[in-house]
Amino acid sequence: MIAALERHRHRVAVAGLWLVVIVGYQTWAWRSGIGPTESVSRITDALSGSAWGPLAYVAVYLVRPLLLFSAAALTVAGGFLFGPVWGVVIVIVAANGSAMVAYGVGRWFGGDVRTSSDTRIGRYVERMRARTFETVLTLRLLLLPYDPVSYLAGFTRTRPVAFLSGTALGSLPGTLAFVLFGASIERFDGGVPQLDLRVLAASIGTLAVSLVLVRLIRRREDAGASDV
């Protein structure tokens, strides 16, 4: 154990520094009474009407996984700021970029970690490496927490192109749903939002489609497993 820590001391040091930053940010937000909703409200106030708004938004989204800030909240903000069309385009770029940031961090920390295929975890890791696209696609469609999936995929050294492809396709229904929800908000001041019911209905419909896709994929995987 000590030898392993010594061999990876630079990674341990970076992990410790990163943990300090996360705890510091979360503590500051808690003491200031700034939750995700208030943070998003401040972001939308700062970026509304700015010519640099899209670039600034993407930059914030790229940093977001390093602070464990909610991807869903920032995606909703993208719909509110940029509308249902450009919101989808900008959020897709930002979300996939942030996924690759988290993936890259996880891959760096994973380094030369090896797992035994004789253990349950080892078998899962091998499956994720062998079927990266399908695994990531399913995890994204399930709307599991965004960053842990990215960090895990990087840490287990899955194929980056397959990871990005699975993320881009699997996140699309959820992205559409959250962006459309954000676009349905007529006023974003941290209170109860005023909603455009038509756009909200489209958001709910998109989310329902995502859930149906998950069921279809699961049935296909179960059928394939039974044939083996």
BALUM-376738 format. One record per residue (C-alpha): residue number from 1; x, y, z. Coordinates in nm, 3 decimals. Layout:
N
    k        x        y        z
  NUM        X        Y        Z
...
END
This chain:
228
    k        x        y        z
    1    0.000    0.000    0.000
    2    0.276    0.241    0.099
    3    0.475    0.148   -0.210
    4    0.171    0.217   -0.430
    5    0.119    0.558   -0.270
    6    0.486    0.640   -0.318
    7    0.471    0.537   -0.684
    8    0.169    0.757   -0.746
    9    0.256    1.038   -0.504
   10    0.208    1.311   -0.767
   11   -0.143    1.186   -0.839
   12   -0.217    1.167   -0.467
   13   -0.095    1.525   -0.425
   14   -0.312    1.652   -0.711
   15   -0.612    1.459   -0.576
   16   -0.559    1.617   -0.234
   17   -0.540    1.966   -0.384
   18   -0.850    1.901   -0.594
   19   -1.038    1.781   -0.286
   20   -0.942    2.099   -0.102
   21   -1.076    2.310   -0.391
   22   -1.405    2.117   -0.401
   23   -1.456    2.133   -0.025
   24   -1.362    2.502   -0.024
   25   -1.610    2.583   -0.300
   26   -1.891    2.380   -0.146
   27   -1.827    2.531    0.198
   28   -1.825    2.884    0.057
   29   -2.150    2.820   -0.132
   30   -2.313    2.670    0.178
   31   -2.207    2.954    0.409
   32   -2.317    3.211    0.152
   33   -2.653    3.041    0.113
   34   -2.592    2.989   -0.257
   35   -2.749    2.666   -0.378
   36   -2.762    2.537   -0.737
   37   -3.074    2.742   -0.816
   38   -2.922    3.065   -0.688
   39   -2.595    2.991   -0.868
   40   -2.777    2.934   -1.197
   41   -2.978    3.252   -1.142
   42   -2.654    3.449   -1.101
   43   -2.505    3.288   -1.410
   44   -2.810    3.370   -1.622
   45   -2.809    3.729   -1.494
   46   -2.441    3.767   -1.584
   47   -2.469    3.614   -1.931
   48   -2.808    3.742   -2.046
   49   -2.773    3.974   -2.344
   50   -2.393    3.941   -2.356
   51   -2.224    3.895   -2.693
   52   -1.976    3.668   -2.515
   53   -2.256    3.477   -2.345
   54   -2.225    3.152   -2.544
   55   -1.845    3.133   -2.506
   56   -1.863    3.221   -2.137
   57   -2.134    2.961   -2.087
   58   -1.925    2.690   -2.254
   59   -1.625    2.791   -2.040
   60   -1.831    2.763   -1.721
   61   -1.964    2.425   -1.835
   62   -1.610    2.298   -1.901
   63   -1.500    2.392   -1.548
   64   -1.822    2.258   -1.392
   65   -1.716    1.891   -1.348
   66   -1.406    1.996   -1.155
   67   -1.632    2.158   -0.892
   68   -1.901    1.888   -0.910
   69   -2.159    2.150   -1.004
   70   -2.492    2.017   -1.133
   71   -2.490    1.946   -1.507
   72   -2.871    1.938   -1.514
   73   -2.900    2.285   -1.359
   74   -2.655    2.436   -1.606
   75   -2.828    2.262   -1.898
   76   -3.160    2.414   -1.791
   77   -2.985    2.752   -1.777
   78   -2.866    2.699   -2.136
   79   -3.223    2.656   -2.253
   80   -3.330    2.968   -2.066
   81   -3.043    3.177   -2.202
   82   -3.029    3.065   -2.563
   83   -3.372    2.922   -2.640
   84   -3.478    2.579   -2.766
   85   -3.271    2.579   -3.087
   86   -2.941    2.748   -3.011
   87   -2.969    2.623   -2.655
   88   -2.953    2.264   -2.778
   89   -2.656    2.338   -3.006
   90   -2.456    2.523   -2.741
   91   -2.536    2.277   -2.463
   92   -2.437    1.979   -2.680
   93   -2.097    2.138   -2.741
   94   -2.055    2.235   -2.376
   95   -2.180    1.908   -2.228
   96   -1.968    1.686   -2.450
   97   -1.668    1.907   -2.384
   98   -1.720    1.881   -2.008
   99   -1.762    1.504   -2.038
  100   -1.421    1.485   -2.207
  101   -1.269    1.704   -1.934
  102   -1.396    1.464   -1.667
  103   -1.292    1.165   -1.881
  104   -0.942    1.308   -1.922
  105   -0.907    1.370   -1.548
  106   -1.028    1.019   -1.469
  107   -0.793    0.867   -1.727
  108   -0.497    1.057   -1.582
  109   -0.577    0.942   -1.230
  110   -0.635    0.587   -1.354
  111   -0.288    0.577   -1.503
  112   -0.160    0.222   -1.516
  113   -0.423    0.077   -1.282
  114   -0.485   -0.289   -1.357
  115   -0.790   -0.495   -1.261
  116   -0.827   -0.871   -1.244
  117   -1.094   -1.024   -1.466
  118   -1.150   -1.282   -1.190
  119   -1.334   -1.028   -0.973
  120   -1.682   -0.888   -1.029
  121   -1.548   -0.535   -1.064
  122   -1.278   -0.656   -1.299
  123   -1.534   -0.826   -1.523
  124   -1.743   -0.511   -1.535
  125   -1.437   -0.304   -1.625
  126   -1.346   -0.546   -1.903
  127   -1.702   -0.531   -2.035
  128   -1.695   -0.153   -2.028
  129   -1.368   -0.150   -2.220
  130   -1.487   -0.405   -2.475
  131   -1.830   -0.246   -2.525
  132   -1.760    0.116   -2.442
  133   -2.010    0.269   -2.683
  134   -2.303    0.048   -2.581
  135   -2.229    0.077   -2.209
  136   -2.189    0.455   -2.209
  137   -2.494    0.496   -2.435
  138   -2.709    0.302   -2.188
  139   -2.572    0.486   -1.884
  140   -2.641    0.823   -2.047
  141   -2.994    0.725   -2.149
  142   -3.058    0.620   -1.789
  143   -2.982    0.981   -1.688
  144   -2.735    0.865   -1.425
  145   -2.523    1.138   -1.260
  146   -2.323    1.286   -1.547
  147   -1.978    1.328   -1.400
  148   -1.932    0.993   -1.220
  149   -1.994    0.813   -1.550
  150   -1.731    1.028   -1.723
  151   -1.475    0.989   -1.445
  152   -1.534    0.612   -1.431
  153   -1.498    0.575   -1.808
  154   -1.170    0.765   -1.800
  155   -1.039    0.586   -1.493
  156   -1.102    0.247   -1.651
  157   -0.930    0.369   -1.970
  158   -1.217    0.304   -2.209
  159   -1.172    0.405   -2.572
  160   -1.211    0.786   -2.595
  161   -1.384    0.798   -2.935
  162   -1.635    0.532   -2.831
  163   -1.692    0.714   -2.501
  164   -1.755    1.046   -2.673
  165   -1.986    0.885   -2.931
  166   -2.187    0.707   -2.662
  167   -2.205    1.025   -2.457
  168   -2.312    1.243   -2.750
  169   -2.588    1.007   -2.861
  170   -2.700    0.886   -2.520
  171   -2.715    1.236   -2.371
  172   -2.918    1.380   -2.658
  173   -3.270    1.296   -2.528
  174   -3.187    1.422   -2.179
  175   -3.022    1.734   -2.322
  176   -3.329    1.809   -2.532
  177   -3.558    1.756   -2.233
  178   -3.363    1.981   -1.997
  179   -3.295    2.250   -2.258
  180   -3.662    2.261   -2.355
  181   -3.753    2.284   -1.988
  182   -3.515    2.577   -1.953
  183   -3.659    2.738   -2.265
  184   -4.007    2.704   -2.114
  185   -3.906    2.922   -1.820
  186   -4.015    3.278   -1.886
  187   -3.860    3.424   -1.572
  188   -3.558    3.293   -1.380
  189   -3.505    3.479   -1.053
  190   -3.453    3.195   -0.807
  191   -3.822    3.179   -0.719
  192   -4.101    2.970   -0.864
  193   -4.046    2.989   -1.243
  194   -4.309    3.107   -1.489
  195   -4.342    2.834   -1.752
  196   -4.443    2.814   -2.117
  197   -4.664    2.505   -2.101
  198   -4.622    2.415   -2.469
  199   -4.245    2.399   -2.450
  200   -4.271    2.222   -2.115
  201   -4.492    1.955   -2.275
  202   -4.227    1.903   -2.544
  203   -3.967    1.861   -2.270
  204   -4.173    1.596   -2.092
  205   -4.237    1.416   -2.421
  206   -3.866    1.405   -2.499
  207   -3.791    1.264   -2.155
  208   -4.055    0.996   -2.209
  209   -3.890    0.899   -2.538
  210   -3.559    0.863   -2.353
  211   -3.715    0.624   -2.102
  212   -3.870    0.417   -2.382
  213   -3.530    0.392   -2.553
  214   -3.376    0.266   -2.231
  215   -3.638   -0.008   -2.203
  216   -3.582   -0.113   -2.565
  217   -3.204   -0.129   -2.518
  218   -3.243   -0.332   -2.199
  219   -3.475   -0.578   -2.371
  220   -3.228   -0.615   -2.655
  221   -2.940   -0.678   -2.415
  222   -3.147   -0.931   -2.217
  223   -3.241   -1.111   -2.538
  224   -2.877   -1.118   -2.647
  225   -2.769   -1.252   -2.308
  226   -3.029   -1.531   -2.320
  227   -2.905   -1.638   -2.664
  228   -2.548   -1.681   -2.540
END
